[in-house]
Amino acid sequence: MKPASWLRRYKPWQASQLRWMMQDMGGVAHQPEQDHRSHLRATLEWVCHAQDACRSTSRSGWVAGNWSFGSGWGPGSEDATGWLIETCVPAANYLAWPELEHRAHAMLEALIAQPDSLSAGRIHGLIAGHVQLGHTDSLAHAVHSGTLLKDVPMLTLVQLAEAGRALAALGRLTRDTALLSAARDHLDATLARQTPCGWFRHGPAPLTTSDLASILRSLIESARLLDDDCALRAARHAAQALREQLHSNGWLAGAFDDGWMPAANHACVAGLAQLAVCWLRLAQLDPSAPWRDAAWRALAWIKRCQRMEEESAMQRAALPCSAPIWSGPAAFRFDVLGAKYFADALMMDMVGITIPPAMQKVEPA
C-alpha cells in the first residue's frame, strides 16, 4: 500500500492510534499480566460490546466481526457468531455469568433466522446449539447447511480444512455416511498439500500464522472425529515445527514460507491464540508430550498485549490482530475471533475442558 493510501485508511495521527503506535514503538507485549480468570472476563466483556454493536441493526443477536480505528465496529459476522456460541456457554458456567448463556441463545436464534449458508462457523454454532444448549431445531438446520457445503469447491486451503472439520462433526452426530465421506475427502485433500517439513502449500505467498493455526486445528479435530492416525501425525508434525519457531518469550512470526522460514516481522496475535488452543488440545490427547509449555508461553505473551485499563470500551481488553499495531494485513484492527481463541485457550488451560465438547470417535463407514 502506498504511503498516502495508508495514511488515508488508518489515520495514524488520531490520538488513540497515535498512543498505541508510540507504545508499540517502545516494544510490544509490555502490559501487566493478570490471572487467567481476569483476562477471560475482560475478553468476553469486549465480545459483549461486539454483540451489542449489532443490537440496533437488522442483524440483532449477531456479533460484529471486528473493530478498527478507521471505521469502528464492522458488520455482524455469521461465521464469528457461530463460532462464539461454543465459547460463551462454558464461560457462563466457569465465570458464574448467566448473561453469557443468554447471549449464546440470542446468537443461535440469529443464525436460525437466516437462510442456510456455506459457513463452517454457522454449522459449528448450530451444532453447539444442539449439543450445548439443547435446541431442538438447530441440528436440522446444521444438516441442511452441511449438505449444501459438502459439494461446493473450496477457494482456499483454510476453507477446505474448516469445511472438513464441520462435516466430520456433523457426520458424527447424525451418522450420515455422505457427510462423513465428504469430510474424509476434505481431510485427504488438505493432507495432500502438506510438504515434508510439515508446512502447507496454498499458493505463491507465505502462509500466515492465523491460516496455519486454522488448518492445524481443523486437522486435529477431523483426525480425532474420523479416527485417522495419519492425519493426527501430520498435525503433530506441523504443531512441533511451530513450537520450535516459538521464541522463549512467546513471540512468533506472523507468516511462514516452506521450510518454516519466517516471512513477517510482526506477530499475528489471533493466530498465536489459536495455536495455543492447538497445543493445549494436543496435550489433552497426549499428556506425556511437552505441548503445554508452548501454550503457556504463548498465552503469557498475548496477555502482555492486552490493555486492560484503556478508557474506551471499544479498546479495553481488545486484542490487536497484529503486534506492532500498524503491521500486517490487519493493521489497527481487533478481530472478534482472536478474542474467541484467546478465551478458549484460557478456559482449556484453567479448567481442563475441551472447546467444543469432545465427541466420540466415529467408526469407519
Buried (B, 14 or more C-beta within 10 A) or exposed (E): EEEEEEEEBBBBEEEBBEBBBEBBEEEBBEBEBBEBBBBBBBBBBBBBBBBBBBEEEEBBBBBBBBBBBBEEBBEBBBBBBBBBBBBBBBBBBBBEBEEBBEBBBBBBBBBBEBEBBBBBBBBBBBBBBBBBBEBEEBBEBBBBBBBEBBEEEBEEBBBBBBBBBBBBBBBBBBEBEBBBBBBBBBBEBBBEBBEEEBBBEBEEEBBBBBBBBBBBBBBBBBBBBBEBEEBBEBBBBBBBBBBEBBEEEBBBBBBBEBEBEBBBEBBBBBBBBBBBBBBBBBBBBEEEBEBBEBBBBBBBBBBBBBBBEBEEEBBBBBBBBBBBBBBBBBBBBBBBBBBBBBBBBBBBBBEEBBBBEBBEEBEEE
